[in-house]
Amino acid sequence: MMPVGFQAFKEDGTLLFDIDRISYGLLKSGYLNLVDRWGRYFIRSANLPPNEEGSYSYLQLLDPICGITITDAVSPIVFLVGDGKPCGESVSGNVRTLFFQGCTPNTKAFVFDLMRDVGERSGMECYDATGRISFTTGMPPLNIIATVNPPAISAPIAGNTDQRWTPYVGGANEASGREWSTGDFAQVKGAAYVPVVAGELAACLTFSRSAGVIHGRDFSGSTQLGASEGCGGSSGGVRFFFSPAVATTSTIFSNNSTIWFDIPTDRQPQALVIRATDYPFPFR
């Protein structure tokens, strides 16, 4: 069916927006702020069954949780410059705080949402047949410049195991977790970098895989934890990583080396990528 609404094109002839399509625009941008610290579920005794909830106690509020607060959001999507993993949200009336784990004080967030009336009457507005705003220059339009696959998952340590030294081919394990305070959890992060295009980029992961990690003494650990995947844009590319999951269970497991396990290999997410420099920062 031929489009009946308004279309705009970029200088290279590619479509910028089409009001017959769903349009997203920038609602807010800013640095993620430290908003809370969460704990982990520690097994109370090695003799207790690890598959029962009553065997654990929620302790040690030492996992930094960062956030950004938005108002009147409908269906927000967040792109990050710097590492981060979405881990929930809180809602009070029309105010919503989006939570992230694994961030640093330098992590930038770009929050996009469905275009609508944001109270700004300067610039251009387009309306659909029902009179609803379908495009407004008050919300700079989302322009995804690339979709990026993460590197392949590393080969197992041995042929008959599901244990891996690092999550990704070409990646490495690195120390993290104490960017906000030296008293927070020491956390291993298995990361890999994928070059994309020059410039500061922001990225959003389409979904996150869960996994497990034996946090070895090589990274100040002696526990087995749940893990999850995240990503973030950087200068010229995207960083994919696995790190301990938020509010994960923790059982004692002493090992010299860090080992990753139970990483799904039959499916993988993609990172959606934007140029951070195309958007105002901070914004609103």
LODO-479248 format. One record per residue (C-alpha): residue number from 1; residue in one letter; x, z, y. Coordinates in pm, whole numbers, plus 50000, padded with zeros to 5 digits. Last residue first. Example, Ala and Ser with C-alpha at 12.3 -4.5 7.8 and 13.67 -1.06 7.14 Angstrom:
// residues 2
markol:2, tiza:s, xx:51367, zz:50714, yy:49894
markol:1, tiza:a, xx:51230, zz:50780, yy:49550
END
This chain:
// residues 284
markol:284, tiza:r, xx:51555, zz:52927, yy:51780
markol:283, tiza:f, xx:51852, zz:52703, yy:51692
markol:282, tiza:p, xx:52211, zz:52819, yy:51651
markol:281, tiza:f, xx:52329, zz:52556, yy:51594
markol:280, tiza:p, xx:52167, zz:52224, yy:51684
markol:279, tiza:y, xx:52163, zz:51962, yy:51407
markol:278, tiza:d, xx:52363, zz:51648, yy:51325
markol:277, tiza:t, xx:52681, zz:51858, yy:51291
markol:276, tiza:a, xx:52548, zz:52013, yy:50973
markol:275, tiza:r, xx:52550, zz:51673, yy:50807
markol:274, tiza:i, xx:52303, zz:51699, yy:50521
markol:273, tiza:v, xx:52345, zz:51726, yy:50144
markol:272, tiza:l, xx:52104, zz:51779, yy:49854
markol:271, tiza:a, xx:52295, zz:51936, yy:49567
markol:270, tiza:q, xx:52184, zz:51835, yy:49221
markol:269, tiza:p, xx:52079, zz:52045, yy:48926
markol:268, tiza:q, xx:52198, zz:52008, yy:48568
markol:267, tiza:r, xx:52042, zz:51970, yy:48228
markol:266, tiza:d, xx:52149, zz:51977, yy:47862
markol:265, tiza:t, xx:52464, zz:52180, yy:47933
markol:264, tiza:p, xx:52310, zz:52522, yy:47993
markol:263, tiza:i, xx:52575, zz:52791, yy:48050
markol:262, tiza:d, xx:52546, zz:53060, yy:47781
markol:261, tiza:f, xx:52904, zz:53184, yy:47834
markol:260, tiza:w, xx:53173, zz:53250, yy:48095
markol:259, tiza:i, xx:53491, zz:53443, yy:48011
markol:258, tiza:t, xx:53712, zz:53653, yy:48241
markol:257, tiza:s, xx:54036, zz:53766, yy:48080
markol:256, tiza:n, xx:54166, zz:54109, yy:47980
markol:255, tiza:n, xx:53844, zz:54222, yy:47817
markol:254, tiza:s, xx:53651, zz:54547, yy:47819
markol:253, tiza:f, xx:53278, zz:54506, yy:47781
markol:252, tiza:i, xx:53059, zz:54781, yy:47922
markol:251, tiza:t, xx:52709, zz:54660, yy:47995
markol:250, tiza:s, xx:52561, zz:54550, yy:48326
markol:249, tiza:t, xx:52211, zz:54413, yy:48378
markol:248, tiza:t, xx:52170, zz:54193, yy:48683
markol:247, tiza:a, xx:52022, zz:54292, yy:49019
markol:246, tiza:v, xx:52148, zz:53962, yy:49170
markol:245, tiza:a, xx:52335, zz:53737, yy:48932
markol:244, tiza:p, xx:52711, zz:53751, yy:48885
markol:243, tiza:s, xx:52882, zz:53428, yy:48999
markol:242, tiza:f, xx:52863, zz:53057, yy:48921
markol:241, tiza:f, xx:52982, zz:52800, yy:49171
markol:240, tiza:f, xx:52937, zz:52459, yy:49328
markol:239, tiza:r, xx:53124, zz:52381, yy:49650
markol:238, tiza:v, xx:53018, zz:52069, yy:49840
markol:237, tiza:g, xx:53225, zz:51825, yy:50043
markol:236, tiza:g, xx:53400, zz:51713, yy:50361
markol:235, tiza:s, xx:53426, zz:52051, yy:50532
markol:234, tiza:s, xx:53190, zz:52278, yy:50344
markol:233, tiza:g, xx:52843, zz:52273, yy:50196
markol:232, tiza:g, xx:52716, zz:52543, yy:49970
markol:231, tiza:c, xx:52628, zz:52594, yy:49608
markol:230, tiza:g, xx:52481, zz:52843, yy:49366
markol:229, tiza:e, xx:52456, zz:52912, yy:48995
markol:228, tiza:s, xx:52360, zz:53230, yy:48815
markol:227, tiza:a, xx:52525, zz:53507, yy:48616
markol:226, tiza:g, xx:52418, zz:53795, yy:48393
markol:225, tiza:l, xx:52683, zz:54055, yy:48340
markol:224, tiza:q, xx:52925, zz:54185, yy:48077
markol:223, tiza:t, xx:53158, zz:54451, yy:48213
markol:222, tiza:s, xx:53524, zz:54546, yy:48251
markol:221, tiza:g, xx:53608, zz:54412, yy:48595
markol:220, tiza:s, xx:53892, zz:54400, yy:48845
markol:219, tiza:f, xx:53926, zz:54019, yy:48838
markol:218, tiza:d, xx:54194, zz:53988, yy:48568
markol:217, tiza:r, xx:54027, zz:54292, yy:48410
markol:216, tiza:g, xx:53754, zz:54064, yy:48285
markol:215, tiza:h, xx:53398, zz:54009, yy:48400
markol:214, tiza:i, xx:53241, zz:53878, yy:48081
markol:213, tiza:v, xx:52997, zz:53632, yy:48231
markol:212, tiza:g, xx:52651, zz:53510, yy:48141
markol:211, tiza:a, xx:52445, zz:53209, yy:48242
markol:210, tiza:s, xx:52151, zz:53104, yy:48458
markol:209, tiza:r, xx:52115, zz:52757, yy:48603
markol:208, tiza:s, xx:51993, zz:52715, yy:48959
markol:207, tiza:f, xx:51754, zz:52454, yy:49097
markol:206, tiza:t, xx:51759, zz:52176, yy:49359
markol:205, tiza:l, xx:52071, zz:52321, yy:49521
markol:204, tiza:c, xx:52082, zz:52292, yy:49902
markol:203, tiza:a, xx:52387, zz:52175, yy:50095
markol:202, tiza:a, xx:52534, zz:52178, yy:50446
markol:201, tiza:l, xx:52820, zz:51951, yy:50548
markol:200, tiza:e, xx:53089, zz:51972, yy:50816
markol:199, tiza:g, xx:53255, zz:51633, yy:50847
markol:198, tiza:a, xx:53405, zz:51368, yy:50621
markol:197, tiza:v, xx:53210, zz:51254, yy:50317
markol:196, tiza:v, xx:53145, zz:51382, yy:49964
markol:195, tiza:p, xx:53430, zz:51571, yy:49797
markol:194, tiza:v, xx:53327, zz:51796, yy:49506
markol:193, tiza:y, xx:53474, zz:52147, yy:49495
markol:192, tiza:a, xx:53460, zz:52379, yy:49195
markol:191, tiza:a, xx:53386, zz:52749, yy:49161
markol:190, tiza:g, xx:53381, zz:53030, yy:48905
markol:189, tiza:k, xx:53325, zz:53346, yy:49111
markol:188, tiza:v, xx:53437, zz:53690, yy:48998
markol:187, tiza:q, xx:53277, zz:53983, yy:49174
markol:186, tiza:a, xx:53427, zz:54307, yy:49305
markol:185, tiza:f, xx:53122, zz:54514, yy:49393
markol:184, tiza:d, xx:53117, zz:54649, yy:49748
markol:183, tiza:g, xx:53353, zz:54916, yy:49884
markol:182, tiza:t, xx:53591, zz:54668, yy:50046
markol:181, tiza:s, xx:53304, zz:54570, yy:50276
markol:180, tiza:w, xx:53142, zz:54247, yy:50395
markol:179, tiza:e, xx:53368, zz:53989, yy:50225
markol:178, tiza:r, xx:53399, zz:54212, yy:49920
markol:177, tiza:g, xx:53213, zz:54006, yy:49662
markol:176, tiza:s, xx:53478, zz:53748, yy:49578
markol:175, tiza:a, xx:53783, zz:53686, yy:49359
markol:174, tiza:e, xx:53837, zz:53336, yy:49221
markol:173, tiza:n, xx:53792, zz:53151, yy:48893
markol:172, tiza:a, xx:53885, zz:52785, yy:48891
markol:171, tiza:g, xx:53727, zz:52441, yy:48877
markol:170, tiza:g, xx:53846, zz:52106, yy:48743
markol:169, tiza:v, xx:53580, zz:52100, yy:48474
markol:168, tiza:y, xx:53325, zz:52362, yy:48565
markol:167, tiza:p, xx:53229, zz:52709, yy:48437
markol:166, tiza:t, xx:53579, zz:52849, yy:48385
markol:165, tiza:w, xx:53745, zz:53005, yy:48079
markol:164, tiza:r, xx:53455, zz:52901, yy:47855
markol:163, tiza:q, xx:53269, zz:53071, yy:47571
markol:162, tiza:d, xx:52999, zz:52893, yy:47371
markol:161, tiza:t, xx:53197, zz:52912, yy:47048
markol:160, tiza:n, xx:53261, zz:52695, yy:46741
markol:159, tiza:g, xx:53503, zz:52450, yy:46899
markol:158, tiza:a, xx:53715, zz:52710, yy:47072
markol:157, tiza:i, xx:53757, zz:52788, yy:47442
markol:156, tiza:p, xx:53449, zz:52575, yy:47504
markol:155, tiza:a, xx:53481, zz:52263, yy:47722
markol:154, tiza:s, xx:53408, zz:52303, yy:48092
markol:153, tiza:i, xx:53067, zz:52213, yy:48235
markol:152, tiza:a, xx:53066, zz:51876, yy:48409
markol:151, tiza:p, xx:53116, zz:51876, yy:48785
markol:150, tiza:p, xx:52806, zz:51931, yy:48999
markol:149, tiza:n, xx:52602, zz:51624, yy:49091
markol:148, tiza:v, xx:52570, zz:51530, yy:49458
markol:147, tiza:t, xx:52275, zz:51388, yy:49648
markol:146, tiza:a, xx:52369, zz:51234, yy:49981
markol:145, tiza:i, xx:52270, zz:51183, yy:50346
markol:144, tiza:i, xx:51954, zz:51392, yy:50353
markol:143, tiza:n, xx:51799, zz:51361, yy:50699
markol:142, tiza:l, xx:51561, zz:51643, yy:50791
markol:141, tiza:p, xx:51402, zz:51568, yy:51127
markol:140, tiza:p, xx:51481, zz:51772, yy:51442
markol:139, tiza:m, xx:51175, zz:51997, yy:51495
markol:138, tiza:g, xx:51057, zz:51981, yy:51858
markol:137, tiza:t, xx:51085, zz:51603, yy:51818
markol:136, tiza:t, xx:50749, zz:51626, yy:51646
markol:135, tiza:f, xx:50608, zz:51446, yy:51344
markol:134, tiza:s, xx:50294, zz:51485, yy:51135
markol:133, tiza:i, xx:50093, zz:51689, yy:51387
markol:132, tiza:r, xx:49742, zz:51727, yy:51248
markol:131, tiza:g, xx:49462, zz:51524, yy:51409
markol:130, tiza:t, xx:49293, zz:51439, yy:51081
markol:129, tiza:a, xx:49414, zz:51077, yy:51089
markol:128, tiza:d, xx:49776, zz:51188, yy:51128
markol:127, tiza:y, xx:49941, zz:51283, yy:51454
markol:126, tiza:c, xx:50274, zz:51192, yy:51613
markol:125, tiza:e, xx:50459, zz:51394, yy:51879
markol:124, tiza:m, xx:50738, zz:51285, yy:52112
markol:123, tiza:g, xx:50945, zz:51484, yy:52360
markol:122, tiza:s, xx:50834, zz:51794, yy:52548
markol:121, tiza:r, xx:50528, zz:51988, yy:52435
markol:120, tiza:e, xx:50699, zz:52267, yy:52239
markol:119, tiza:g, xx:50467, zz:52518, yy:52074
markol:118, tiza:v, xx:50588, zz:52465, yy:51719
markol:117, tiza:d, xx:50302, zz:52233, yy:51622
markol:116, tiza:r, xx:50382, zz:52108, yy:51274
markol:115, tiza:m, xx:50658, zz:51951, yy:51068
markol:114, tiza:l, xx:50692, zz:52098, yy:50721
markol:113, tiza:d, xx:50993, zz:52328, yy:50710
markol:112, tiza:f, xx:51370, zz:52318, yy:50742
markol:111, tiza:v, xx:51599, zz:52621, yy:50761
markol:110, tiza:f, xx:51967, zz:52557, yy:50836
markol:109, tiza:a, xx:52178, zz:52854, yy:50730
markol:108, tiza:k, xx:52544, zz:52919, yy:50816
markol:107, tiza:t, xx:52774, zz:53135, yy:50604
markol:106, tiza:n, xx:53056, zz:53284, yy:50814
markol:105, tiza:p, xx:52983, zz:53652, yy:50741
markol:104, tiza:t, xx:53013, zz:53563, yy:50371
markol:103, tiza:c, xx:52748, zz:53486, yy:50113
markol:102, tiza:g, xx:52718, zz:53563, yy:49743
markol:101, tiza:q, xx:52351, zz:53657, yy:49758
markol:100, tiza:f, xx:52072, zz:53517, yy:49973
markol:99, tiza:f, xx:51739, zz:53653, yy:50099
markol:98, tiza:l, xx:51476, zz:53472, yy:50309
markol:97, tiza:t, xx:51292, zz:53696, yy:50556
markol:96, tiza:r, xx:50933, zz:53593, yy:50631
markol:95, tiza:v, xx:50718, zz:53684, yy:50929
markol:94, tiza:n, xx:50355, zz:53566, yy:50936
markol:93, tiza:g, xx:50222, zz:53897, yy:50806
markol:92, tiza:s, xx:50511, zz:54077, yy:50643
markol:91, tiza:v, xx:50685, zz:53870, yy:50377
markol:90, tiza:s, xx:51007, zz:53950, yy:50191
markol:89, tiza:e, xx:51216, zz:53688, yy:50014
markol:88, tiza:g, xx:51405, zz:53619, yy:49696
markol:87, tiza:c, xx:51752, zz:53552, yy:49562
markol:86, tiza:p, xx:51870, zz:53224, yy:49715
markol:85, tiza:k, xx:52240, zz:53169, yy:49632
markol:84, tiza:g, xx:52520, zz:53132, yy:49886
markol:83, tiza:d, xx:52857, zz:52975, yy:49958
markol:82, tiza:g, xx:52938, zz:52816, yy:50292
markol:81, tiza:v, xx:52734, zz:52580, yy:50507
markol:80, tiza:l, xx:52389, zz:52634, yy:50365
markol:79, tiza:f, xx:52069, zz:52428, yy:50349
markol:78, tiza:v, xx:51737, zz:52613, yy:50331
markol:77, tiza:i, xx:51397, zz:52465, yy:50246
markol:76, tiza:p, xx:51084, zz:52628, yy:50389
markol:75, tiza:s, xx:50726, zz:52568, yy:50271
markol:74, tiza:v, xx:50483, zz:52700, yy:50533
markol:73, tiza:a, xx:50684, zz:52917, yy:50772
markol:72, tiza:d, xx:50495, zz:53095, yy:51052
markol:71, tiza:t, xx:50801, zz:53295, yy:51159
markol:70, tiza:i, xx:51155, zz:53293, yy:51022
markol:69, tiza:t, xx:51407, zz:53565, yy:50935
markol:68, tiza:i, xx:51751, zz:53491, yy:50787
markol:67, tiza:g, xx:51906, zz:53696, yy:50512
markol:66, tiza:c, xx:52207, zz:53843, yy:50343
markol:65, tiza:i, xx:52224, zz:54072, yy:50042
markol:64, tiza:p, xx:52549, zz:54256, yy:49971
markol:63, tiza:d, xx:52579, zz:54399, yy:49616
markol:62, tiza:l, xx:52691, zz:54763, yy:49630
markol:61, tiza:l, xx:52374, zz:54964, yy:49582
markol:60, tiza:q, xx:52518, zz:55149, yy:49282
markol:59, tiza:l, xx:52240, zz:55228, yy:49032
markol:58, tiza:y, xx:51930, zz:55106, yy:48848
markol:57, tiza:s, xx:51934, zz:55285, yy:48512
markol:56, tiza:y, xx:51912, zz:55105, yy:48179
markol:55, tiza:s, xx:51814, zz:55185, yy:47818
markol:54, tiza:g, xx:51447, zz:55212, yy:47916
markol:53, tiza:e, xx:51427, zz:54836, yy:47963
markol:52, tiza:e, xx:51500, zz:54765, yy:47597
markol:51, tiza:n, xx:51721, zz:54476, yy:47482
markol:50, tiza:p, xx:52050, zz:54669, yy:47514
markol:49, tiza:p, xx:51954, zz:54918, yy:47239
markol:48, tiza:l, xx:52118, zz:55253, yy:47327
markol:47, tiza:n, xx:52443, zz:55367, yy:47164
markol:46, tiza:a, xx:52662, zz:55226, yy:47443
markol:45, tiza:s, xx:52483, zz:55467, yy:47675
markol:44, tiza:r, xx:52301, zz:55449, yy:48007
markol:43, tiza:i, xx:52316, zz:55070, yy:48038
markol:42, tiza:f, xx:52362, zz:54984, yy:48404
markol:41, tiza:y, xx:52094, zz:54788, yy:48588
markol:40, tiza:r, xx:52255, zz:54665, yy:48907
markol:39, tiza:g, xx:52224, zz:54748, yy:49274
markol:38, tiza:w, xx:52110, zz:54588, yy:49597
markol:37, tiza:r, xx:52256, zz:54600, yy:49946
markol:36, tiza:d, xx:52052, zz:54504, yy:50248
markol:35, tiza:v, xx:52021, zz:54285, yy:50560
markol:34, tiza:l, xx:52368, zz:54136, yy:50615
markol:33, tiza:n, xx:52306, zz:53843, yy:50848
markol:32, tiza:l, xx:52311, zz:53473, yy:50765
markol:31, tiza:y, xx:52440, zz:53271, yy:51059
markol:30, tiza:g, xx:52190, zz:53058, yy:51245
markol:29, tiza:s, xx:51947, zz:52770, yy:51222
markol:28, tiza:k, xx:51571, zz:52756, yy:51265
markol:27, tiza:l, xx:51271, zz:52529, yy:51208
markol:26, tiza:l, xx:51453, zz:52202, yy:51149
markol:25, tiza:g, xx:51213, zz:51929, yy:51043
markol:24, tiza:y, xx:51041, zz:51813, yy:50726
markol:23, tiza:s, xx:50815, zz:51509, yy:50702
markol:22, tiza:i, xx:50573, zz:51431, yy:50420
markol:21, tiza:r, xx:50512, zz:51057, yy:50430
markol:20, tiza:d, xx:50256, zz:50854, yy:50626
markol:19, tiza:i, xx:50438, zz:50976, yy:50939
markol:18, tiza:d, xx:50741, zz:50771, yy:50840
markol:17, tiza:f, xx:51086, zz:50897, yy:50937
markol:16, tiza:l, xx:51444, zz:50780, yy:50979
markol:15, tiza:l, xx:51419, zz:50463, yy:50769
markol:14, tiza:t, xx:51742, zz:50269, yy:50732
markol:13, tiza:g, xx:51818, zz:49982, yy:50971
markol:12, tiza:d, xx:52175, zz:50082, yy:51056
markol:11, tiza:e, xx:52068, zz:50198, yy:51402
markol:10, tiza:k, xx:51814, zz:50437, yy:51253
markol:9, tiza:f, xx:51448, zz:50350, yy:51200
markol:8, tiza:a, xx:51121, zz:50501, yy:51314
markol:7, tiza:q, xx:50780, zz:50455, yy:51152
markol:6, tiza:f, xx:50430, zz:50523, yy:51284
markol:5, tiza:g, xx:50122, zz:50506, yy:51069
markol:4, tiza:v, xx:49947, zz:50245, yy:50857
markol:3, tiza:p, xx:50203, zz:50198, yy:50579
markol:2, tiza:m, xx:50134, zz:49908, yy:50343
markol:1, tiza:m, xx:50000, zz:50000, yy:50000
END
